[in-house]
Amino acid sequence: MTLSTENILLVGAVLLFLSVIAGKTSYKFGVPTLILFLAIGMLAGSEGLGGIYFDDPKLAQFIGIVSLNFILFSGGLDTNWKAVKPVLTQGLILSTLGVFITAITLGVFVYYITDFTLLEGLLLGAIVSSTDAAAVFSILRSKNLSLKSNIRPTLELESGSNDPMAYVLTIAILGLVVDDSQSIWETIPFFLMQMVLGVIGGIVFAYLGKESINKIKLGFEGLYPVLVIAIMLITFSVTDAMGGNGFLAVYLCAVYLGNHDLIHKGTIIKIFDGLAWLMQIVLFLTLGLLVFPSQIVPLIGLGILVSLFLIFIARPLSIMLSLAMFKMKMRRRLYISWVGLRGAVPIVFATYPLIAGVEKANMIFNLVFFVAVSSVLLQGTTLTMLANWLKVGKQEDAKIEPADIIVSDRVKTILEEFLLTEKSGAIGKRIVDLNFPKSAIIAMINRKGKFITPNGATELQHLDKLTVLSNDEETMKRVRTTLS
């Protein structure tokens, strides 16, 4: 089947519907949803039952870049800075040094067991060197898996922040493969510029984004997520145009916004959660369509060797060396090593050699696809079992959905009412501008006998009676100070 203007919407809708249904039921059988999305794409592809011919790496790469923006941004919004801060150093070392060690180790291994040149082996190693944010976020959260001793924030920080390093290594080594007259030392300024400008772009656009969201009065709640999407895409595009790493900038921007007070923050988070799932489905369907299974079959033996080396040697070695300076029990290191899930990101990065016309590009792409699938199948299906075996899991608390006002982390146990008199400094201010304690919420406002459910844009008025819920008495004291 050839996609046309007349049938593309129908085909897309049917594939999307099948993916959602498959994702709903897959975990009953212990199969990660991402594999189901890939499988549906492959079944619908040119060598599958659907017979849809798709062989456009450039379009797949474009879809991948857009999708990764949404996935990384959603993951950043959900990243709790208080949980991440204690493991920040560990996460950053894993996402830089860990990625580098994995790429070098696997690249040298591929060089020795195949007819790849050293640079081609290193290119393959760089492409699969990072853990996949889409795979880690979706599998950990859909399994509702709770882990001890900051393991989970370490894993999510690593997976959300290591794509930039893998991207830089991929682009740098690809340049050396295409033009062997270049020196490897010429890649160092490129690396530094990517990282430094990526950090600067993320911080600058995060601050500007926060001010835009809270200062611009749009009038309609549904427009705020649209504004945030625009901020996300501007952050990536401008940073990338300046020579910085757009993926890093997007993730940092989202982490900043997710940990500050925003108007309609709950709505924004919920919308992006849904969009991230949509983008994961679209991305994996697209990559599934791009694959020709007949080209993978001859590489199964080599693919198994590469996958096993990556999972059992390269990844553990990178973890042990990267975390050598930290005090951490061996079973926790082993679990972090096991959650080295590969997924959509390496497959997207594998389209770069295809577009560049590298001699072994097709072989690299198919090997990367095989490695990603085997990683999610082997590691993704055993996360809970291994957590129990290594005794790093714990009982998961019931999940509390974020409110549409100042987002809270726990159930509130203390209630108090406040009447805003003319002496109150809160009069005339919006809730989002109050610097309200995050462990307290304004549940309701009684304004002249009418009850209002507030949000961040609600402006407080004289004689408003506020019903405030808090976790503890100390927080309530801060509330009294804020509203006095």
N, C-alpha and C positions, 0 to 999 in steps of 0.2 A: 504493500500500500504506500502510495506517495502522499505526503501531507500537503493539503491545499487550503486555500482560504475557506472553502465550503465545509471541510470536515475537521479542521484542526481543533476547533472549539469542542466539538462532540468527542473526538478522540481524547483530547486532554481531560475533559470532564469525566469520561468513563475511567480513564487510568487513575485520576485523582480519587474518584469514588472507590475503586477497587483497593487503592493503597490505604485509604482511611479504614475501610472494613478489615483489611488484612492487618493493619497496625493494631486495631482493637482486639483482635483475637489471637495475635501471634504469641503473646507471652503466656497464654495458657499452655502452649507447647514448648516454651522456653526458647523461642527463636526471636532474636532482636528485630525490631520493626525495620531497621535500616536494610537488613538483608532482604526482607519482603519487598521493600520498595525497589531495590536493585533487581530482584527476581522478576517482578512485574514488568519493569522496563526491558529486561532481556527477553521475556516471553513475547512482549509486544514488538520487539525489534525485527530487523530484517531476516534474522535466522530463527525467529520464534514463530509462534502461532499467529501473531498480529501482522507480521510481514511489513512493518513500517520501516522503510529504509531511511536511516539517519547516519551520516558519516561527515559531520561538520565539526571538527575540533574547535574552530574559532567560536562558533555559536555556543558549544558546550562550555568552553572556557568563560565566555561572557556570562552565561547563566550561573556558572560556578562562582564567579567573583561576586555577582549581585547576591546570590544565596548566602555566601559566606559572610557578607556584610550583615545580613539580618541575623544569622545564627550567632555570630560573635557579639553583636550588639545586644541581643536578647540575653546571652550568657553573662555579659557584663552588667546588665541591669539587675540581674539576680544575684550578683556577687556581693556578699556582705563584707564590707571593708573590715569590720571588727574581727570577723572570722579569718580573713585573709592576712591581716597585718602581722600576726605572730609567725606566719610561714612565708612572708614575702620574700625573704632572702633565699629560702629553699626553692620556692617556686621559680624565681628568676634564674637561679643557677641551673635548675632542671631544664628551663626553656631556652637556655643559651648553650652552656657547656654540655649539658646532657644531649641536646640535639646534635651538636658538633661531634661528640664522641660516637654517637649512634651512626651518623653519616659516614664518618671515616672508617669505623670498624666494618660496617656492612659493605662499604665500597671496596675495601681491600679484599674482603672475602669473595665478592663477586668477581673481582679481577683475577683471582687465583683459580676459581673453578669454572670460568667461562672464557670465551675469546674476546670479552670486552677489554678495551684499553683501560688503563687506570682511571683516566678522566671519565670515561663512560660508566665505569663501576661506581665512582664517587658521585656521579650525577644520579644514578639510581638510588644510592644511599641517601643523598640529600633529599630526594623527592619523598621518600618514606620515613624520614628521620623524625618527624613531629607526630605527636599523638593528635587525634582528631577531635576538635571541640564538639562537633555535631554528635559523634559517637559517644564521647564521654558524658556530655550533658544529658543526652536523651536516655542513655542506658542507666546511668546512676539515678536520674530523677524518676524515670518511669518504673524502675525497680524499687523506688522509695528506700534506697539503701543508706543506712546510717552507719558511719564509721568512727572509730575512736581516734583520739589524739590528733585532731586537725588533719587527718589523712584526706578527707573529702575536699576541704578547701585547697589543699596542696595540689590534688589531682586536677581540680577545676581551674585553678590559677595556671598550672602548667599547660593544660590543653588549650586554654583561652589565649595564652601569651606566647606559645612556642611556634605558631604558624609563621610569624614574621621572620624568625631565624631560619626556618626551613625554606621559606620563600627566597630570602637573600642568598642562601647557599645554592639553591637550585638555579637562580638567575646567574649568579657569579660563575658557577661551574659550567653551566650551559654556554656562557660566553666563551669560556676557555675551549670547550669542545668544538664550537663553531669556528673560532679563530684561534688556532694554536700558537699564533705569534704573540698573543697576550701573555703577560706575566701574572702568576698567581698573586703577587704582591699588589697588583693594580686593583684587586678586589677589596683590599682592606679599606681604602677611602670610601668605596661604594657601600660597604657594610656599615661603617661609622655614620655616613650621611643618612642611610636608611633608618637606622635606629634613633639617632639624635633628632632628626626632623620628625620621625614618627611620634616620639614622645612629646616634642614641642607642639606638633599639630593636635595631638589628642588633648593635651592640657588646655591649649588656647580655645579650641572649638568646644570643649566641654564647658568652660566658663561662659563663653558667648552663648552657647546653647541654653544653659541654665537661665541666663538673663533674658533671653528671647522668650523662653517658655513662660517664665513668671511675669514678664513685663508686658508682653503683647496680649491685649484683650481680644480674643477671637470671637467670643460670644456663643460659640457652639462647642460642646465638649468633644464631639467627634473630630474636630479639626486639630486638636492637640496631638494625637498620634501621627497625623499627617505632617504636622510641623516637625515632629521628632524624626520622622523618616527623612525629611528634607535635610535636617541637621546631620544625620548619619551619612547620607550620600555626599553632602558637601565636605564633611570631614575627610572621607576617604578620597574623594576626587582631588581636592585642593592639596592635601598632603602628598598624594601620589604625584601630582603635577610638579610639586616643589622638589621632588626627588626623595621624599620620605616614604616610610612604610605605612600605607593606608590601613592595612589590617590592624597593625599595632595601634594606630591613632583611633580607629573605631572602637576597639576594645577598651582603651583607656578612657575615652569619652563616655562610654556607657557605664563603666565602673563609677566614674565621678557622678554622673547624673543619677545613677541608681542609689547612691548613698547621700543624696541631698534632697531637700524638700522641693517638690515640684507640684504645680497645679495639675489636678486630675492624674496623679502619679499611678494610682491603682489601675485606671483605665489604660494608661500607656503601657504598663507592664503586662496586663492581660492581652492587649492587642498584639504586642510584640511576641508574646509567648505563642499565640496562634500563628502569627506570621512566620516565626522560626520553624514551626512544624510544617507549615505550607512549603517553605523554602527547602527544608530537608527532603520532603516528598518530591518536589520538582527537581531538585538537584540529583537525587538518587535515581529517579526515573530517567532523567536525561543521560546520566552516565551509563545506566543499564542499556538504553537504546544505542549508545555509542559503541558498545562492546560487540565484537563478533566472536561468539563462543568457540567457533571452529579454529580460531587463531590461538586460543588459550590452551586447548587440549594438548598440542605438542609440547607446551611449556610446563605441564603439570609437575613433572619430576623436578625440574629446576626450581619451579615456584615453591614446592614443598621444602626444598633445601634452604632457599632464601628465607622463607617464612619461619622455619624452625630456628635458623641462626639468629634472625632478628628477635624472635620472642624469647629464646632461651639463652642467648649469649650477648648479642649487641645491646639490647635494652637493659638486661640486668647489669652488664658491665658499666653502662653509662650511669645507671642509678647509683651503684656502689661507689663509683669514683666521684660523682657529683655531690653525694651526701656524706662523703667520708669525713668531712669536718664537723658534722652535726651529730649530736647524741640522739640516737634513734634505735629502737630495738630492731633486730634483724627481720622479724616477721612483718614489721611495718614496711621496711625497705622492700621485702619480697612482694608485698601486696601492691605497693606503688609500681614496682617493676611489671607486675602482671597486668595492670590497667594501662598498658601501653597500646591502647586501641588505635588502629589505623582505619580510616574510613574514606570520606569523600575528598578531603583536602589533598592527600597524595594523588588521588586519581585526577583531580583538577590540575595539580602541578604537573602531572604526566602529560598533559596536553601541550605544554610549552615545547618540549622536544619535537612533538608532531608538527606543530606550526613552524618551528625553526628548520624543519627538514633534516634533522639528525639521522644518520644512516640506520641506527638501531632503534629509532623512535617507537616503531610499532611493537618491537619486542619489549622495550622498557614499559610502554603503556600496559601491555597485557600482563607482564610480571607484576606491576604495581597493582593492577586490578585484582589479581589472584592473591597477593599478599594482604590487601585490604579486606577482602572477603574472608579469607582464612583467619585473620586476626579477630574480626568481629564474631565469627562463628565459634572459634575456640575460646578466646578470652571473654568475649561479651556474654556468653552463655554460662560462664562459670564464676562470675564475680561474687555472687551471693554464697555459693558453696565454698569458695576459697576464703572469703571473709570469715565464715564460720570455722573453717579448718585452722586458719591462722589466728583465730580469736581476736580479730580486729573489728568485728561488727558489734553493734549495740542495738537496743530496742529503739525503733523510730517513733518519735512523738507524732501525734496527729498534726497534719499540716493545716496551718491557719492561712486562709486566703488574705491577701493584702487588702486593706480598706482603701477607699477612694480619697482618703485624706492623709494625714501623716501616717506613714506605714508603721505598723506595730509588729513586734516579734513574738509577743506572748499574750496569753489571755489576761485581761485586766481584772483586778480583784478589788480595787478601791474606787468608790464613786463619790463625787462631791460636786455641788452646784456653786457657781460663781455669778454674782450680779455685777455687771460693769457699770460703775458709777462714773461721774464726770472726772474723777481723779485717775481713772485707769488709763495707762499709756497704750493699751491695746485698742482703744476706740479709733476707728478710721483705718485700721490696718487689716490686711488680708491674713488669713490663717497661715498661708505659706510664708509670710514675712515675719512671723512672730518668733522664730527660732524656738518653736515649741519642742519640749522633750520628746524624743522618738518613742519612748516607752509609755507615752500617754496619748490619748485621743480625745477630741471634742466630739462626743457622740451625738449631741443634739443641742439646738439653740431655741429657746423660747423667746420669741420676739413679738411683744404686744399681743400675747395670747395665741399666736400662731407658732407651730412647731416646724423648725427647719432642719433638714439633714444637711450638714455643711460639707463643703469640699475646700480644697486649698485656695480657691478664688473667692470664697465668701468673705465679705468685709464686715467686721464687727461694728456694732452701733451702740450708742448710749442706751442703758437699761436692758441690754441683752442678758438673758439668763442662760449660762452655759452649763451643760451637763458633761463633766469630764470624768473619764475612766483612766486609771493608772495602775501600774504594777505594784508600787510600794509607796510608803509614806514619804521617803526621801524625794522621789520623783514629784509627788504632789506638792511638796514644799517649793520645788522649782517652778511648778505651774502657778502657784500663788504669786511668786515673784514676777513671773512673766505677765500675768494678768493684772497686777497691782498698778 
